[in-house]
Amino acid sequence: MAWELKEEFRDILQMQDEKNVLQALNCWYERISNYKLTPFYAACKTIKRWEEKNLNYFDSGITNGFAEGINNKIKLVKRIGYGVPNIFNMKIRIFMSVLEI
């Protein structure tokens, strides 16, 4: 049953229309509460908390994935460059890695 719910959620994410997504999500929430699958309760709570913001994706089709990727790359460069003597050199390393020069 858990696998079916996971696949159903993936199908919901593939939908294009916000109204259909909202309707499908409400049915999905109801199914989870009917089957009493405890691990899914936390996921439902998180999805409901961010529902309005997540539904914006279906209006615009835009995500913040690019910005998240850059932030992760900066964190990686900072971790690798631990001990770089000054902030100027760290900035140069970050720019070179993000711009891939």
N, C-alpha and C positions, 0 to 999 in steps of 0.2 A: 504494500500500500504506500509506503514512503517513497518508493521509486516512482510510482504513478503520480503522486503529488508533485514530486520534483519535475517530472516531465511536463506535467500540466502547467507548472509555473514557467517553464522554458517556453511553452507554446504561447502563454500570455505575453511574454516579453517580445514575441515575434509579431504580435498584432500591430496594426497601424492606427486604429481609431481609438481615441481616448475614452469615449463612452463604452466601447466594447471592452476595453482593458479594465475599466472600473467595475463593470458588471461581472466580468470573469474573475477579477480579484475578490469581489464580495462572495461569489460562489466558492472560490478556493478557500477563503477564510472559514466559511461555513463547513466545508468538508473537513477541514483540519479539526475544528471543534467537535464535529460528530465522531471522528475516528479517535479522538483523544491521544494524538501523537505528541507527547510532551516536547521532544526536540524541535518541533515545528512552531510551538507557541512563541518562543523567543524570536524566531524569524518573522512571524506574523506581527508581533509587537513592533519590531524595528521597521518593517515595511509599512505598517499603518502610520507610524510616527513620521515617516518621510514621504508618505503617499503623495501629498500635494506637489512637492518638489520633484518627485520621480515622474509624476504624470506630465510635467512640463516637457520631458523628453519627447513624448508622443506628439506634442504640439510643434516643437521646433526641430527635433531630430539632432540636437546638439548636446554633447556631453562635455565634461571637464577632464576627459581622459588624457588629452594632450598635456594639460597643465599638471596633472598628477604624475605623468611620466617624467616631465622635467624636474619636478620636486624630488622624485625618487632618485633621479640621476645626480642631482645636487647632493643629496644625502649620502649617496655612494661615494662621490668624490671627496666629501668631507671625511668620511670614514677611512678611505684609503689614504688620504693626505694628512692623517693625524700627525701633528708635530710640525706642520709647515710653519716656518718662523714668523711670517707676517700675513696680514689679511690681504694685502695686494697680490701676493703670489697665489693665495687661495682663490681669489677672484679670477685670476688669469686661468688657473686650472679648470675652474667651473665653466667659464666662457668657452674654453677650448673643447671641453667634453660635450657641452650642450650644443654648441655650434658644429661639432665634429670637424674641426679644421685639421 
